[in-house]
Amino acid sequence: MISLSRIKTAFFHIRLGCRKTQTIVRHLSISVRLHSDSVDYDQILVSRIRNFSIIAHVDHGKSTLADRLLELTGCISARAGNKQVLDSLQVEKERGITVKAQTASLLYKHDGESYLLNLIDTPGHVDFSNEVSRSLSACDGVILLVDANEGVQAQTVANFHLAKSKQLVIVPVLNKIDLKNARPEAVAQELFTLFEIDPEEILRISAKLGTGCEAVLQAIVKRLPAPDARRDANLRALIFDSWFDRYRGALNLVYVKDGSVCIGQEIASCHTGKAYEVRSLALLRPGEEQVGRLVAGQVGLLGCNMRTSKESNIGDTLFLKKDKTCEALPGFKPQQPMVFAGVYPSDQSQHPYLKGAIEKLMLNDSAVTVTPDSSPALGQGWRLGFLGLLHLDVFSQRLQQEYDAEPILTAPSVTYKIKLKGAKIIAAHGGNEIIHVSNPALFPEKSLVEEYYEPFVLGTIIAPTDCTGPIIGLCVERRAIQKTSINIDNDRVMTTYLMPLNEIVLDFHDQLKSISSGYASFDYEDHGYVASALVRMDVLLNGQLVEELCSVVHISKAHLHARELVLKLKEMIPRQMVQIAIQAVVNGKVVARETLKAYRKDVTAKLYGGDVTRRMKLLKQQSDGKKKMRSIANINVPKDTFINVLKR
């Protein structure tokens, strides 16, 4: 309870106008709230705990449903400003997407008993499937949310199979039944056709209006199983997410599988072996609500003075130091970056600031990889690895919004696997016969390589039947191979393709939306590396190699890509005092060339009549001067030219 002396001290400081007033009153109000809402969370039986996620395609109403569940359980008030409560980032609210997984512990009364429902919110876009995988590792069931107007989409299929692979119980829910064009019966039939889900088991709701949301809470209690947790065993807690707080260090979202943990106890990491003292424990409701203990079956926030987020390994198991040993919980394999891009400061004087911004943002996004890079044209920078294009866009937008940075991003590329040949070449690469290259400038020549491999993905496209022809044409143009085709109903078809990742990282999604009038949806998953006929295309300006403009292309598209690139460079490079030969070279052969004419000056314009030898002499001097200038001059290519050519 709150002591009378503490209350008197608080009011004494208020009267004196002390600087500590706000801090004391804030802590006092937290204490009053905690004691007034006296709920012993650790006394809730494991049988009355449910851990679940909401999985859905982008813009199917997942965040809106989360808001309604928070309102129905009293976590937030039902006021107009409470929209996308669990989407805390500015980029999430602007784009209407979820980027970072969040959790919320809900108290719900059913048949006179209090249930603790741990909602672990997940992103919907394919680029953030790593976040989905983290969240599902701590769940026993999921709500599969489908738009009753749009129907099953590509990411709905991917999320369903991900949940089934983890053997989670699935509660199907149709959202947006209040819309004029909603077709719940037809969409329910789609779920039966694709997933064999009984239409009688499907809940029909409107998350915006709150219609049917109470039935969702009841289904969570009745259909989802309680966690398989033992409170009388030694502590085992799975870290499934973390973020960095500048004042408290790395904060870990943990699922307590076995045992319990209290403030003041010493815990250790199975992965690193390092020991820490537990400084804070909290449930997220959705704001932090401090508790003294977390017990088996619960999901909560644990702070233990980890100085960096690198000490917090996703998938790691925490145990009490006094237990000395621990059997690690099965974690999950973190995703490897699939798309790489160069990031440079707009001015080299901004290099230290941009470096600090990237490091801080990486603390909250462990999926990003960073290696230093440099460019003669763009200066010192970094090569960053991302999970996909949206991940790259969101990271860039967060740099601008949260740290006021203005980075230059080059065109994205993918990682190629290369099998070398020759003992000397292999020895020069540390004895590694297989190397991975993401920077085209480091791509080895064909004479040094036995086989090139490029990453392929298994893409799923769901589109109207009328668009089938143009979509097949687009996929064939991008070197895709069709695997399956299923008619969902009379109006839509689902096709799967094996596609080179390099062909879809730039504008495939935009092209797909364009030819389908926005009705097609696209999702993909990693399929591994496939042997391919790849070549490195170099760009020469007057015979000088420009590394920044190197690219890797399939041999079948080398001539087309070369022609487009030299024409683009001819338009962008400003004319100079010397003639510039722009050449695209593949395997030592020039496959495309354009010539940028030099500025001309008529040196004989002022000569009228007289000896013709004078005129010839002036023309010869001009020609010799240009030859000498061309041989020693550095071609002035402005930084804007590189940016415009390389930008996404």
Residue pairs with C-beta under 8 A, 6 or more apart in sequence:
1 35
2 28
2 31
2 32
2 35
6 28
7 28
9 24
10 21
10 24
10 25
10 28
13 20
13 21
13 24
14 21
14 25
30 290
34 289
34 290
39 107
39 114
41 105
41 116
41 283
41 291
41 298
42 260
42 291
42 293
42 294
42 295
42 298
44 114
44 115
44 116
46 226
46 227
46 229
46 231
46 296
46 297
47 226
48 113
48 114
48 115
48 116
48 226
49 115
49 116
49 117
49 118
49 226
49 227
49 229
49 297
49 298
50 115
50 116
50 117
50 118
50 140
50 141
50 220
50 221
50 224
50 226
51 118
51 120
51 138
51 139
51 140
51 141
51 227
51 255
51 297
51 299
52 117
52 118
52 119
52 120
52 139
52 140
52 141
52 142
52 143
52 220
52 224
53 119
53 120
53 121
53 122
53 132
53 135
53 136
53 139
53 142
53 143
54 62
54 65
54 66
54 119
54 121
54 122
54 142
54 143
54 145
55 62
55 122
55 124
55 132
55 142
55 143
55 144
55 145
55 159
55 160
55 162
55 163
56 62
56 124
56 144
56 145
56 146
56 155
56 156
56 159
56 175
57 124
57 146
57 147
57 150
57 153
57 154
57 155
57 156
57 159
57 521
58 97
58 124
58 125
58 155
59 96
59 97
59 124
59 147
60 124
60 145
60 146
60 147
60 150
60 153
60 156
60 175
60 176
61 145
61 147
61 175
61 176
61 207
61 208
62 98
62 121
62 122
62 124
62 145
63 84
63 86
63 87
63 98
63 121
64 83
64 84
64 175
64 207
64 208
65 143
65 145
65 173
65 175
65 205
65 207
65 213
65 216
66 85
66 86
66 104
66 119
66 121
67 76
67 82
67 83
67 84
67 85
67 86
67 207
68 207
68 210
68 213
69 106
69 117
69 119
69 213
69 216
69 217
70 76
70 82
70 85
70 86
70 104
70 106
70 286
71 77
71 78
71 82
71 210
72 108
72 210
72 213
72 214
72 217
73 106
73 107
73 108
73 117
73 217
74 107
75 104
75 106
75 285
75 286
76 82
76 85
76 286
84 92
84 93
84 96
85 286
86 98
86 102
86 104
86 121
86 286
87 93
87 97
87 98
87 99
87 102
88 100
88 102
89 99
89 100
89 398
90 401
90 402
91 99
91 394
91 397
91 398
91 401
92 98
92 99
92 100
95 394
97 123
97 124
97 125
97 390
98 121
98 122
98 123
98 124
98 128
99 123
99 128
99 131
99 394
100 123
100 131
100 243
100 364
101 120
101 121
101 122
101 123
101 131
101 132
101 134
101 135
101 241
102 120
102 121
102 284
102 286
103 118
103 119
103 120
103 121
103 253
103 284
103 286
103 299
104 118
104 119
104 121
104 284
104 285
104 286
105 116
105 117
105 118
105 119
105 283
105 284
105 285
105 289
105 298
105 299
105 300
106 116
106 117
106 118
106 119
106 285
107 114
107 115
107 116
107 117
108 114
108 115
108 117
108 217
108 221
109 115
110 217
110 218
110 221
115 221
116 297
116 298
117 217
117 220
117 221
118 138
118 298
118 299
120 135
120 138
120 139
120 299
121 135
122 131
122 132
122 135
122 136
123 129
123 131
123 132
124 155
124 159
125 155
125 388
125 390
126 155
126 158
126 388
126 390
126 523
126 524
126 525
127 386
127 387
127 388
127 389
127 390
127 391
128 387
128 390
128 391
129 158
129 162
129 335
129 387
129 525
130 334
130 335
130 367
130 387
131 241
132 159
132 162
133 162
133 332
133 335
134 240
134 241
134 314
134 332
135 240
135 241
136 142
136 162
136 163
136 166
136 168
137 166
137 238
137 240
137 255
137 315
137 331
137 332
138 238
138 240
138 255
138 299
139 166
139 168
140 168
140 169
140 224
140 225
140 226
140 227
140 228
141 168
141 169
141 170
141 171
141 220
141 223
141 224
141 225
142 163
142 168
142 169
142 170
142 171
143 170
143 171
143 173
143 216
143 220
144 156
144 159
144 160
144 163
144 170
144 171
144 172
144 173
145 173
145 175
146 152
146 156
146 172
146 173
146 174
146 175
146 187
146 191
147 153
147 174
147 175
147 176
147 187
148 174
148 175
148 176
148 177
148 179
148 182
148 183
148 184
148 187
148 204
149 176
149 179
149 181
149 182
149 183
151 183
151 186
151 187
151 190
151 488
151 492
152 187
152 190
152 191
152 194
152 462
152 488
153 462
153 521
153 523
154 460
154 461
154 462
154 494
154 521
154 522
154 523
155 521
155 523
157 194
157 460
157 462
157 494
157 523
158 460
158 523
158 525
160 170
160 194
160 195
163 170
164 170
169 223
169 224
169 225
170 197
171 203
171 216
171 219
171 220
171 223
171 224
172 191
172 197
172 201
172 202
172 203
173 202
173 203
173 204
173 205
173 216
174 184
174 187
174 188
174 202
174 203
174 204
174 205
175 205
175 206
175 207
176 182
176 206
176 207
176 208
177 184
177 204
177 205
177 206
177 211
177 212
178 206
178 208
178 209
178 211
184 204
185 199
186 489
188 199
188 202
189 199
189 489
190 488
190 489
191 197
191 199
191 202
192 198
192 199
193 488
193 489
194 486
194 488
194 494
203 212
203 215
203 216
203 219
204 212
205 211
205 212
205 213
205 215
205 216
206 212
207 213
226 297
227 257
227 296
227 297
229 256
229 257
229 258
229 296
229 297
230 258
230 259
230 296
231 258
231 259
231 260
231 295
231 296
231 297
232 259
233 258
233 259
233 296
234 258
234 259
234 319
234 320
234 323
234 326
235 256
235 258
235 259
235 260
235 261
235 267
235 318
235 319
235 320
235 323
236 256
236 257
236 258
236 259
236 317
236 318
236 319
236 326
236 327
236 329
237 254
237 255
237 256
237 257
237 261
237 267
237 294
237 302
237 317
237 318
237 319
238 254
238 255
238 257
238 315
238 316
238 317
238 329
238 331
239 252
239 253
239 254
239 312
239 313
239 314
239 315
239 316
239 317
239 318
240 253
240 254
240 255
240 314
240 315
241 252
241 253
241 314
242 250
242 251
242 252
242 253
242 309
242 312
242 314
242 366
243 250
243 251
243 309
243 363
243 364
244 250
244 251
244 308
244 309
244 360
244 363
244 364
245 251
245 303
248 279
248 280
248 303
248 305
249 303
249 305
249 306
249 307
249 308
250 306
250 307
250 308
250 309
250 311
250 312
250 363
251 301
251 302
251 303
252 301
252 302
252 303
252 304
252 306
252 312
252 318
253 299
253 300
253 301
253 302
254 294
254 299
254 300
254 301
254 302
254 318
255 298
255 299
256 294
256 295
256 296
256 297
256 298
256 299
256 300
257 296
257 329
258 296
259 295
259 296
259 320
260 293
260 294
260 295
260 296
261 267
261 278
261 281
261 293
261 294
261 302
261 318
261 320
262 278
262 281
262 292
262 293
263 278
263 279
263 280
263 281
263 292
263 293
264 277
264 278
265 277
265 278
265 320
266 275
266 276
266 277
266 278
266 320
266 321
266 322
267 275
267 276
267 277
267 278
267 304
267 318
267 319
267 320
267 321
268 274
268 275
268 276
268 318
268 319
268 320
268 321
268 326
269 276
269 311
269 313
269 316
269 317
269 318
270 316
270 317
270 318
270 319
270 326
270 328
271 313
271 316
271 317
271 328
272 311
272 313
272 316
274 311
275 321
276 304
276 305
276 306
277 304
277 305
278 302
278 303
278 304
279 303
279 304
279 305
280 290
280 301
280 302
280 303
281 290
281 291
281 292
281 293
281 294
281 300
281 301
281 302
281 303
282 288
282 289
282 290
282 291
282 300
282 301
283 289
283 291
283 298
283 299
283 300
283 301
284 300
284 301
288 301
291 300
294 300
294 302
302 318
306 312
308 363
309 363
309 364
309 366
314 331
314 332
314 334
314 366
315 331
315 332
315 333
315 334
316 328
316 331
317 326
317 328
317 329
317 331
319 325
319 326
334 366
334 367
335 367
335 387
336 385
337 367
337 368
337 369
337 385
337 386
337 387
337 415
338 385
338 386
338 387
338 388
338 414
338 415
338 455
338 501
338 526
339 385
339 386
339 387
339 388
339 389
339 391
339 392
339 412
339 413
339 414
339 501
339 505
340 383
340 384
340 385
340 386
340 412
340 413
340 414
340 415
340 438
340 439
341 383
341 384
341 386
341 392
341 409
341 410
341 411
341 412
341 413
341 648
342 373
342 375
342 378
342 381
342 382
342 383
342 384
342 409
342 410
342 646
343 354
343 358
343 381
343 382
343 383
343 384
343 407
343 408
343 409
343 410
344 375
344 378
344 379
344 380
344 381
344 382
344 407
344 408
344 410
345 351
345 353
345 354
345 379
345 380
345 381
345 405
345 406
345 407
345 408
346 406
346 407
346 408
348 379
348 380
350 405
350 406
351 379
351 380
351 381
353 405
354 399
354 405
354 407
355 382
357 399
357 402
357 403
357 405
358 370
358 382
358 384
358 399
360 403
361 368
361 395
361 398
361 399
361 402
361 403
362 368
362 370
365 395
367 386
367 387
367 391
368 384
368 385
368 386
368 391
368 395
369 384
369 385
370 382
370 383
370 384
370 385
371 382
371 383
372 380
372 381
372 382
372 383
373 380
373 381
373 382
373 383
373 439
374 380
374 381
375 381
375 547
375 548
376 547
376 548
377 546
377 548
377 637
377 639
377 642
378 408
378 410
378 548
378 639
378 642
378 643
381 408
383 438
383 439
384 392
384 395
385 415
385 438
386 392
386 395
386 412
388 505
389 412
389 505
389 509
389 648
392 409
392 412
392 648
396 407
396 409
399 405
399 407
400 406
400 407
408 643
408 647
409 647
409 648
410 548
410 646
410 647
411 506
411 646
411 647
411 648
412 505
412 506
412 648
413 438
413 439
413 440
413 502
413 505
413 551
413 552
414 438
414 454
414 455
414 501
414 502
414 505
415 436
415 437
415 438
415 455
416 436
416 437
416 438
416 443
416 452
416 453
416 454
416 455
416 534
416 552
417 434
417 435
417 436
417 452
417 453
417 454
417 455
417 529
418 434
418 435
418 436
418 437
418 443
418 444
418 449
418 451
418 452
418 453
419 433
419 434
419 449
419 450
419 451
419 452
419 453
420 426
420 429
420 432
420 433
420 434
420 435
420 444
420 448
420 449
420 450
421 448
421 449
421 450
422 448
425 444
425 448
426 432
426 433
429 435
437 443
437 444
440 536
440 550
440 551
440 552
441 547
441 548
441 550
443 536
443 550
443 552
445 536
446 535
446 587
451 531
452 531
452 532
452 533
452 534
453 529
453 530
453 531
453 532
454 500
454 501
454 502
454 529
454 530
454 532
454 534
455 500
455 501
455 502
455 526
455 527
455 528
455 529
455 530
456 498
456 499
456 500
456 501
456 527
456 528
456 529
456 530
457 498
457 499
457 501
457 504
457 524
457 525
457 526
457 527
458 483
458 496
458 497
458 498
458 499
458 524
458 525
458 526
458 527
459 480
459 496
459 497
459 498
459 499
459 504
459 522
459 523
459 524
460 494
460 495
460 496
460 522
460 523
460 524
461 471
461 475
461 494
461 495
461 496
461 497
461 512
461 520
461 521
461 522
462 488
462 492
462 493
462 494
462 520
462 521
463 471
463 492
463 493
463 495
463 512
463 516
463 519
463 520
463 521
464 491
464 492
464 493
464 516
464 519
464 520
465 487
465 490
465 491
465 492
465 493
467 515
467 516
467 517
467 519
467 520
468 493
468 495
470 515
470 516
471 495
471 512
471 515
471 516
471 520
472 482
474 508
474 511
474 512
474 515
475 482
475 497
475 499
478 499
478 500
478 503
478 504
478 508
479 499
479 500
479 503
479 554
479 556
480 497
480 498
480 499
480 500
480 503
481 497
481 498
481 499
482 495
482 496
482 497
483 496
483 497
483 498
484 494
484 495
484 496
485 493
485 494
485 495
485 496
486 493
486 494
486 495
487 493
487 494
488 494
498 527
498 530
499 524
500 530
500 532
500 554
502 552
502 554
504 524
506 648
508 522
509 522
512 520
512 522
513 520
532 554
533 554
533 555
533 556
534 552
534 553
534 554
534 555
535 552
535 553
535 554
535 555
535 558
535 586
535 587
536 550
536 551
536 552
536 586
537 550
537 551
537 552
537 553
537 558
537 561
537 562
537 565
537 584
537 585
537 586
537 591
538 545
538 546
538 549
538 550
538 584
538 585
538 586
539 545
539 546
539 549
539 550
539 565
539 566
539 569
539 582
539 583
539 584
539 585
540 546
540 581
540 582
540 583
540 584
540 585
541 573
541 580
541 581
541 582
541 583
541 635
541 637
542 578
542 580
542 581
542 630
542 635
543 581
543 583
544 635
546 637
548 642
548 646
549 565
549 569
549 642
549 645
549 646
551 561
551 565
553 561
555 586
558 586
558 591
559 591
559 592
562 584
562 586
562 591
562 592
563 584
563 592
565 584
565 592
565 645
566 582
566 583
566 584
566 592
566 593
566 594
567 594
568 645
569 582
569 594
569 641
569 645
570 582
570 594
570 596
572 641
572 644
572 645
573 580
573 582
573 596
573 635
573 637
573 641
574 636
574 638
574 641
575 596
575 597
575 598
575 599
576 596
576 598
576 599
576 635
576 636
577 598
577 599
577 626
577 629
577 633
578 598
578 626
578 629
578 630
578 633
578 635
579 595
579 596
579 597
579 598
579 626
579 630
580 595
580 596
580 598
580 635
581 593
581 595
581 596
582 593
582 594
582 595
582 596
583 590
583 592
583 593
584 590
584 591
584 592
584 593
585 591
598 626
601 622
603 618
603 619
603 621
603 622
604 615
604 618
604 619
607 614
607 615
607 618
